[in-house]
Amino acid sequence: MRIYQSELRSLEGESFRLPQDQLLLIVNVASKCGATPQYSGLERLQEGYAYRGFSVIGVPCDQFAGQEPGSAEEIRLFCAMTYGISFPLLEKSEVNGPKRLPLYAELTKTRDSSGLAGDVAWNFEKFLVAPGGKVLNRFRTSVQPEDPEVISAIEENLPG
């Protein structure tokens, strides 16, 4: 439940609450990264599973080589025009260090498939969160959104 206690803001600066009844894939995103094409796979997941109680949540972050330099308006336009993003985007935030989003203080306690927890290593790291707030999986940048491991974890944990 601790992840729901974080005060969050949408990309437009409005108050935002993580939906507690949905399976979430929370991803730190960036517009100018070699992994940016993962937006396509993330959007396909959103389109394919939203009706079943699933949502991607994007968290723009500029902590990795300055790869998300844009304003909120520039980020929204890029995501809409380039990838047709329909999932929620939060305000640009830090995911590591003393100013990290409290949500990420919780998420980064989760170990990846090799048993490592701690700081986010790069853009497009993915955390799968069950309805109710339990962090189920952590997928590093190298794991594509539509990797069979991700698809299997989503399908096994969809609500209802």
Beta strands, then each sheet from edge to edge (+ up, - down):
strand 1: 8-9
strand 2: 15-16
strand 3: 23-29
strand 4: 54-60
strand 5: 126-129
strand 6: 135-139
sheet 1: 1+ 2-
sheet 2: 4+ 3+ 5- 6+
end
